[in-house]
Amino acid sequence: MQGEMIGEYVLSHYDEIDLNGDGEISYILFKGEEGNNEAIYRTKYSVEEADKMLSEAGKPALKFYDASNTNGYLVDKNGQWSAAAANEYMVTALTSYSEASNNMIELVICNNDGMAEGAVSALSGAGYNNGSGKSIPVFGVDATAAAINLIKSGNMAGTIKQDADGMASAIAKLASNVTEGKDLMADTDDLNIDEDVAKIRIPYSKYLG
């Protein structure tokens, strides 16, 4: 879903995002934690789904900003998915990759909103994403209150909402059924139940402000 959101955004703003006019979009990606399945699949599909949409539109695939990094991502060495780690990486990257050098990072993909906040902070320090009119699209995951505020102010492009309220409500309903002696799944017809794997699916959604 994040990949779709990125693909849609890039296609709608292609010339605006392509700062050096080379016909390709250069991106940086903050993975979070090595070995974590959410980090692995967010890293994989955020780029793959965006590239699929770009290919269908006749555009080249996204290009990782650092050709020497064959992983195609930067990872939080402490495994904390932290704003501080993303900020440090972003500040360092911007010393070598800039509009002045004609190789500016044109897109930022983060596997959570904390890292997105760190990236926005670094960009702000370099004169971007601070209300000045110059902005690099930054995408995250979680729809935290801070990220929503950054999106509303135009300093972050989008995030994916994990419906915490929906998850809590479903868990509370099941717990209530058990404590009241009812069938576990009583009165859950309004929930998205995946019978094949005995799971309740709480839908995610795109948030672009």
PAZAPA-4460 file (N, C-alpha, C; in steps of 0.05 Angstrom, whole numbers, plus 32768, in hexadecimal, padded with zeros to 4 digits):
% residues 209
    n_x    n_y    n_z   ca_x   ca_y   ca_z    c_x    c_y    c_z   seq   type   mol
   8011   7FE8   8000   8000   8000   8000   8011   8019   8000     1      M     A
   8027   8019   800F   803A   802F   800F   8046   8033   7FF3     2      Q     A
   804D   801C   7FE6   8058   801E   7FCB   8045   802A   7FB8     3      G     A
   802B   8022   7FBA   8017   802E   7FA9   8014   804C   7FAD     4      E     A
   8015   8054   7FC6   8013   8070   7FCD   802A   8080   7FC2     5      M     A
   8042   8074   7FC4   805A   8081   7FB9   8059   8083   7F9B     6      I     A
   8051   806D   7F8E   804E   806C   7F71   803B   8081   7F67     7      G     A
   8024   8083   7F74   8010   8096   7F6C   801A   80B3   7F6F     8      E     A
   8028   80B8   7F85   8032   80D3   7F8A   8048   80DA   7F76     9      Y     A
   805A   80C8   7F71   8070   80CD   7F5F   8066   80D3   7F43    10      V     A
   8053   80C2   7F3A   8048   80C6   7F1F   8039   80E1   7F1C    11      L     A
   802D   80EA   7F32   801E   8103   7F31   8030   811B   7F33    12      S     A
   8049   8118   7F3D   805B   812E   7F42   8077   8129   7F35    13      H     A
   8078   811A   7F20   8091   810F   7F16   80A5   8126   7F10    14      Y     A
   809E   8139   7EFF   80B0   814E   7EF7   80B8   815F   7F0F    15      D     A
   80A6   8163   7F21   80AC   8173   7F39   80C0   8165   7F4B    16      E     A
   80BD   814A   7F4E   80CF   813B   7F5F   80EB   8137   7F52    17      I     A
   80EB   8135   7F38   8104   8130   7F29   8115   8149   7F28    18      D     A
   8122   814F   7F3E   8130   8169   7F42   8146   816E   7F2D    19      L     A
   8155   8159   7F26   816B   815D   7F13   8163   8158   7EF6    20      N     A
   8149   8151   7EF2   813F   814D   7ED7   814C   8136   7EC7    21      G     A
   8156   8122   7ED6   8162   810B   7EC7   814F   80F5   7EC0    22      D     A
   8135   80F9   7EC6   8121   80E6   7EBE   811E   80CF   7ED2    23      G     A
   812D   80CF   7EE8   812C   80BA   7EFC   8128   80C7   7F17    24      E     A
   811B   80B7   7F29   8117   80C1   7F44   8129   80B3   7F57    25      I     A
   813A   80C2   7F64   814E   80B8   7F77   8142   80B7   7F93    26      S     A
   8144   80A0   7FA1   8138   809D   7FBB   814B   8093   7FD0    27      Y     A
   8145   8098   7FE9   8152   808D   8000   813D   807E   8010    28      I     A
   8144   8067   801C   8131   8056   802B   813D   804F   8046    29      L     A
   812D   8054   805B   8135   804D   8076   8125   8034   807F    30      F     A
   8134   801E   8082   8127   8004   8087   811D   8000   80A3    31      K     A
   812D   8008   80B7   8125   8003   80D2   8137   7FEE   80DE    32      G     A
   812E   7FD6   80E0   813C   7FC0   80EE   8142   7FA9   80DB    33      E     A
   815B   7F9F   80DB   8161   7F87   80CC   8154   7F6F   80D8    34      E     A
   814A   7F5D   80C7   813E   7F44   80D0   8121   7F46   80D8    35      G     A
   8116   7F5E   80D9   80FA   7F62   80E1   80E9   7F5F   80C8    36      N     A
   80D5   7F4E   80C9   80C5   7F48   80B2   80B6   7F61   80A7    37      N     A
   80AC   7F71   80B9   809E   7F89   80B0   80B1   7F9C   80A1    38      E     A
   80C9   7F9E   80AC   80DE   7FAF   809F   80E5   7FA3   8084    39      A     A
   80E8   7F89   8083   80F0   7F7C   806A   80DB   7F80   8054    40      I     A
   80C2   7F7B   805B   80AD   7F7C   8046   80A5   7F99   803F    41      Y     A
   80A7   7FAB   8052   80A2   7FC7   804C   80B8   7FD1   8039    42      R     A
   80D0   7FCA   803E   80E7   7FD1   802D   80E3   7FC7   8011    43      T     A
   80DB   7FAE   800F   80D8   7FA0   7FF5   80C1   7FAC   7FE5    44      K     A
   80A9   7FAD   7FF1   8092   7FB4   7FE1   808E   7FD2   7FDE    45      Y     A
   8099   7FE3   7FEF   8096   7FFF   7FEB   80A3   8007   7FD0    46      S     A
   80B9   7FFB   7FCA   80C7   8001   7FB1   80BB   7FF1   7F9A    47      V     A
   80B7   7FD7   7F9E   80AD   7FC7   7F88   8092   7FD0   7F7E    48      E     A
   8080   7FD7   7F90   8065   7FDF   7F87   8066   7FFA   7F79    49      E     A
   8077   800C   7F83   807B   8026   7F76   8087   8022   7F5A    50      A     A
   809B   8011   7F58   80A8   800C   7F3F   8095   7FFF   7F2A    51      D     A
   8084   7FEE   7F34   8070   7FE1   7F22   805E   7FF7   7F16    52      K     A
   8055   800A   7F26   8044   801F   7F1B   8053   8031   7F08    53      M     A
   806C   8037   7F0F   807D   8048   7EFD   8082   803A   7EE2    54      L     A
   8087   8020   7EE3   808C   8011   7ECB   8073   8011   7EB9    55      S     A
   805C   800D   7EC5   8043   800D   7EB6   803E   8028   7EA9    56      E     A
   8049   803D   7EB5   8045   8058   7EAA   805C   8060   7E97    57      A     A
   806E   804D   7E92   8084   8053   7E80   809B   8062   7E8C    58      G     A
   809C   8062   7EA7   80B1   8071   7EB5   80C6   805D   7EC0    59      K     A
   80DF   8066   7EC3   80F4   8054   7ECE   80EF   804F   7EEC    60      P     A
   80FB   8039   7EF5   80F8   8032   7F11   8106   8046   7F23    61      A     A
   80FE   8047   7F3C   810B   8058   7F50   8128   8050   7F52    62      L     A
   813A   8063   7F57   8156   805E   7F58   8161   8065   7F74    63      K     A
   816D   8051   7F82   8178   8056   7F9C   818E   806A   7F9A    64      F     A
   818F   807E   7FAB   81A1   8094   7FA8   81BF   808D   7FA8    65      Y     A
   81C6   8078   7FB6   81E2   8070   7FB9   81E7   8056   7FAA    66      D     A
   81F3   8059   7F93   81F7   8041   7F82   820A   802C   7F8F    67      A     A
   821A   8035   7FA2   822D   8022   7FAF   821F   8011   7FC4    68      S     A
   8207   8019   7FCC   81F7   800A   7FE0   81E5   7FF7   7FD2    69      N     A
   81ED   7FDE   7FD0   81DE   7FCA   7FC1   81C5   7FC0   7FD0    70      T     A
   81C4   7FC6   7FEA   81AC   7FBE   7FF9   8193   7FCE   7FF1    71      N     A
   8197   7FE8   7FEB   8181   7FF9   7FE3   8172   8003   7FFC    72      G     A
   8180   8004   8013   8173   8010   802B   8189   8016   803F    73      Y     A
   8181   8026   8054   8192   802C   806B   8183   8021   8083    74      L     A
   8191   8015   8096   8185   8008   80AD   818D   8015   80C7    75      V     A
   817B   8017   80D9   8181   8021   80F4   8193   800C   8102    76      D     A
   81AC   8013   8107   81BF   8000   8112   81B6   7FF6   812E    77      K     A
   81A6   8006   813C   819D   7FFE   8157   8182   7FF0   8156    78      N     A
   8177   7FEC   813E   815E   7FDE   813B   8146   7FEC   8148    79      G     A
   8147   8006   8149   8132   8015   8157   811F   8024   8145    80      Q     A
   8123   8022   812B   8112   8031   8118   8110   804E   811F    81      W     A
   8126   805A   8127   8125   8074   8135   8128   808C   8122    82      S     A
   811B   80A2   812B   811E   80BC   811E   813B   80C5   811D    83      A     A
   8149   80BF   8133   8165   80C8   8135   8176   80BA   8120    84      A     A
   8172   80A0   811C   8182   8092   8108   817D   809D   80EC    85      A     A
   8163   80A0   80E5   815C   80AB   80CA   8167   80C7   80C7    86      A     A
   8165   80D7   80DC   8170   80F2   80DB   818E   80F2   80D5    87      N     A
   819C   80E1   80E3   81B9   80E0   80E0   81C1   80D7   80C4    88      E     A
   81B4   80C2   80BA   81B9   80B9   809F   81B3   80CF   808A    89      Y     A
   819C   80DC   808E   8193   80F0   807B   81A5   8108   807B    90      M     A
   81AD   8111   8092   81C0   8128   8094   81DA   8121   8085    91      V     A
   81E4   8109   808A   81FD   8100   807D   81F9   80FF   805E    92      T     A
   81E3   80F3   8056   81DE   80F0   8039   81DD   810B   802B    93      A     A
   81D0   811E   8038   81CC   8139   802C   81E6   8149   8029    94      L     A
   81FB   8140   8036   8215   814E   8032   8221   8147   8017    95      T     A
   821A   8130   800C   8224   8127   7FF2   820F   8128   7FDB    96      S     A
   81F6   8125   7FE3   81E1   8124   7FCF   81CF   813D   7FD3    97      Y     A
   81D1   814F   7FC0   81C4   8169   7FC3   81BC   8174   7FA8    98      S     A
   81AC   8189   7FA8   81A5   8196   7F8F   81BE   81A3   7F83    99      E     A
   81CF   81AE   7F94   81E7   81BB   7F8A   81F9   81A7   7F7B   100      A     A
   81F9   818E   7F84   8209   817A   7F76   81FA   816C   7F60   101      S     A
   81E1   8175   7F5C   81CF   816A   7F47   81C9   814C   7F4B   102      N     A
   81CA   8143   7F64   81C3   8127   7F6A   81B2   8124   7F83   103      N     A
   81A1   8138   7F87   8190   8139   7F9F   817F   8120   7FA2   104      M     A
   817C   8116   7FBA   8169   8101   7FC1   814D   810D   7FBC   105      I     A
   813D   8100   7FAC   8123   810B   7FA4   810B   80FF   7FB1   106      E     A
   810F   80EA   7FC0   80F9   80DB   7FCD   8103   80CD   7FE5   107      L     A
   80F4   80CD   7FFB   80FC   80C0   8014   80E6   80AC   801C   108      V     A
   80EE   8093   8020   80DC   807D   8028   80E5   8073   8043   109      I     A
   80D2   8073   8056   80D9   806A   8071   80C5   8054   807A   110      C     A
   80CF   8041   8088   80BE   802A   8090   80AE   8030   80AA   111      N     A
   80B2   8047   80B5   80A0   8050   80CB   80A1   806F   80CC   112      N     A
   808E   807A   80DA   808C   8098   80DA   80A1   80A5   80EB   113      D     A
   80AC   8096   80FF   80C2   80A1   810F   80DA   80A8   80FD   114      G     A
   80E1   8095   80EC   80F8   809A   80DA   80F1   80B0   80C6   115      M     A
   80D7   80B1   80BE   80CF   80C7   80AC   80D2   80E2   80B9   116      A     A
   80CB   80E4   80D3   80CF   80FD   80E1   80ED   8105   80E2   117      E     A
   80FE   80F1   80E6   811B   80F7   80E7   8125   8101   80CC   118      G     A
   811A   80F5   80B6   8122   80FD   809B   8118   811A   8096   119      A     A
   80FF   811F   809E   80F4   813A   8099   8105   814F   80A8   120      V     A
   810D   8148   80C1   811D   815B   80D1   8138   8161   80C3   121      S     A
   8144   814C   80B8   815E   8151   80A9   8159   8161   8090   122      A     A
   8144   815C   8082   813E   816B   806A   8138   8188   8071   123      L     A
   812A   818C   8087   8124   81A7   8090   813D   81B7   8095   124      S     A
   8151   81AA   80A1   816A   81B7   80A7   817A   81BE   808E   125      G     A
   8173   81B1   8078   8180   81B6   805E   8170   81C9   804D   126      A     A
   8159   81D3   8058   8149   81E7   8049   8131   81DC   803B   127      G     A
   812A   81C2   8040   8113   81B6   8034   80FE   81AF   804A   128      Y     A
   80E6   81A9   8041   80D0   819F   8052   80CD   81AF   806C   129      N     A
   80CE   81C9   8069   80CB   81DB   8081   80B9   81F2   807B   130      N     A
   80A8   81EF   8066   8096   8205   8060   80A1   821A   804D   131      G     A
   80BB   8216   8044   80C8   8229   8033   80BF   8226   8016   132      S     A
   80B2   8210   8010   80A9   820B   7FF4   80B9   81F5   7FE7   133      G     A
   80D2   81F0   7FF0   80E2   81DA   7FE5   80DC   81C1   7FF6   134      K     A
   80D5   81AC   7FE8   80CD   8194   7FF7   80D5   817A   7FE9   135      S     A
   80DE   8167   7FF8   80E4   814C   7FEE   80CE   8139   7FFA   136      I     A
   80C0   812A   7FE9   80AB   8119   7FF4   80B6   8103   8007   137      P     A
   80AB   8102   801F   80B3   80EE   8033   809A   80DD   803A   138      V     A
   809D   80C3   803A   8087   80B0   8040   808F   809F   8057   139      F     A
   807B   8099   8069   807F   8088   8080   8069   8073   8082   140      G     A
   8068   8067   809A   8054   8053   80A1   804D   8057   80BE   141      V     A
   8033   8058   80C4   8028   8058   80DF   8013   806D   80E4   142      D     A
   8014   8083   80D5   8001   8099   80D9   8002   80A3   80F6   143      A     A
   801A   80A8   8101   801C   80B3   811C   8012   80D0   811C   144      T     A
   800C   80DA   8133   8002   80F5   8135   8016   8109   8129   145      A     A
   8030   8104   812F   8045   8116   8125   8046   8115   8107   146      A     A
   8044   80FD   80FB   8045   80FB   80DE   802D   8108   80D1   147      A     A
   8016   8105   80DD   7FFE   8112   80D2   8001   8130   80D2   148      I     A
   800C   813B   80E7   8011   8157   80E8   8025   8160   80D3   149      N     A
   803A   8150   80CE   804D   8157   80B9   8040   8156   809E   150      L     A
   802E   8143   809A   8020   8141   8080   800E   8159   807C   151      I     A
   7FFF   8160   8091   7FED   8176   8090   7FFB   8191   808A   152      K     A
   8014   8193   8094   8023   81AC   8090   8032   81AB   8076   153      S     A
   8031   8195   8067   803E   8193   804D   805B   818B   804E   154      G     A
   8064   8182   8066   8080   817B   8069   8086   815E   8067   155      N     A
   8071   814E   8063   8074   8131   805F   805E   812A   804B   156      M     A
   8063   8116   8039   8050   8111   8024   803A   80FD   802B   157      A     A
   8040   80E8   803A   802B   80D4   8040   8035   80BF   8053   158      G     A
   8022   80B0   805D   8027   8099   806F   8011   8084   806C   159      T     A
   8016   806D   8078   8002   8058   8078   7FF7   8055   8095   160      I     A
   7FDD   8056   8097   7FD0   8054   80B1   7FCC   8037   80B9   161      K     A
   7FD9   8030   80D0   7FD1   8017   80DD   7FBC   801E   80F2   162      Q     A
   7FA4   8013   80EF   7F8D   801C   80FE   7F8F   8011   811B   163      D     A
   7F9D   8020   812C   7FA0   8017   8148   7F86   8016   8157   164      A     A
   7F74   802A   8151   7F5A   802A   815E   7F4A   8011   8155   165      D     A
   7F4B   800B   813C   7F3D   7FF3   8132   7F48   7FDA   813E   166      G     A
   7F62   7FD8   8141   7F6E   7FC0   814D   7F66   7FBE   816A   167      M     A
   7F67   7FD4   8179   7F5F   7FD4   8195   7F42   7FCC   8199   168      A     A
   7F31   7FD7   8187   7F14   7FD1   8189   7F0F   7FB3   8184   169      S     A
   7F1C   7FA7   8170   7F18   7F8B   816A   7F22   7F7A   8182   170      A     A
   7F39   7F80   818D   7F44   7F71   81A4   7F31   7F73   81BC   171      I     A
   7F27   7F8B   81C1   7F15   7F8F   81D7   7EFB   7F7F   81D4   172      A     A
   7EF2   7F7E   81BB   7ED9   7F6F   81B5   7EDD   7F51   81BB   173      K     A
   7EF4   7F46   81B2   7EF9   7F2A   81B6   7EFD   7F24   81D4   174      L     A
   7F0B   7F36   81E2   7F0F   7F32   81FF   7EF4   7F33   820E   175      A     A
   7EE3   7F45   8205   7EC9   7F48   8212   7EB8   7F2E   820E   176      S     A
   7EB9   7F23   81F5   7EAB   7F0A   81F0   7EB4   7EF4   8202   177      N     A
   7ECE   7EF2   8206   7ED9   7EDC   8217   7ED0   7EE0   8234   178      V     A
   7ED3   7EF8   823E   7ECC   7EFD   825A   7EAE   7EFA   8260   179      T     A
   7E9E   7EFE   824B   7E81   7EFC   824E   7E77   7EE0   8248   180      E     A
   7E8A   7ECE   8242   7E82   7EB2   823C   7E76   7EAE   8221   181      G     A
   7E79   7EC1   820F   7E6E   7EBE   81F4   7E83   7EB0   81E2   182      K     A
   7E7A   7EA9   81CA   7E8C   7E9F   81B6   7EA0   7EB4   81B0   183      D     A
   7EB9   7EAD   81AC   7ECE   7EC0   81A7   7EC7   7ED4   8191   184      L     A
   7EBB   7EC9   817B   7EB6   7ED9   8164   7E99   7EE4   8162   185      M     A
   7E8C   7EE4   8179   7E70   7EEF   8179   7E70   7F0C   8172   186      A     A
   7E5C   7F13   8162   7E57   7F2F   815A   7E6F   7F3D   814D   187      D     A
   7E7D   7F2E   813C   7E94   7F39   812F   7E90   7F3A   8110   188      T     A
   7E77   7F39   8108   7E72   7F39   80EB   7E7C   7F52   80DD   189      D     A
   7E7F   7F68   80EC   7E89   7F81   80E0   7EA7   7F82   80DD   190      D     A
   7EB5   7F6D   80E6   7ED2   7F6C   80E4   7EDA   7F5C   80CB   191      L     A
   7EF2   7F62   80C1   7EFC   7F55   80A9   7F0A   7F3B   80B2   192      N     A
   7EFC   7F25   80B2   7F07   7F0C   80BC   7F11   7EFB   80A5   193      I     A
   7F2B   7EF3   80A7   7F38   7EE2   8093   7F37   7EC6   809E   194      D     A
   7F23   7EB7   8095   7F1F   7E9C   809F   7F36   7E89   8098   195      E     A
   7F44   7E8E   8082   7F59   7E7C   8079   7F70   7E7A   808D   196      D     A
   7F75   7E90   809B   7F8C   7E90   80AE   7F83   7E98   80CA   197      V     A
   7F69   7E98   80CF   7F5E   7E9E   80EA   7F68   7EB8   80F4   198      A     A
   7F66   7ECD   80E4   7F6E   7EE8   80EC   7F59   7EFC   80E6   199      K     A
   7F59   7F11   80F6   7F48   7F29   80F1   7F5A   7F3E   80E4   200      I     A
   7F53   7F47   80CC   7F63   7F5A   80BE   7F58   7F76   80C3   201      R     A
   7F68   7F87   80CE   7F61   7FA3   80D2   7F6D   7FB3   80BB   202      I     A
   7F5D   7FBE   80AA   7F68   7FCB   8091   7F7B   7FE2   8097   203      P     A
   7F90   7FE3   8087   7FA1   7FFB   8086   7F96   800F   8073   204      Y     A
   7FA0   8027   8073   7F96   803B   805F   7FAC   804F   805A   205      S     A
   7FAB   805C   8043   7FBE   8071   803B   7FB6   808B   8048   206      K     A
   7FC9   809A   8052   7FC4   80B4   805D   7FD5   80C9   804F   207      Y     A
   7FC9   80DB   8040   7FD7   80F0   8032   7FCD   810B   803A   208      L     A
   7FBF   810D   8050   7FB6   8127   805A   7F9A   812E   804F   209      G     A
***
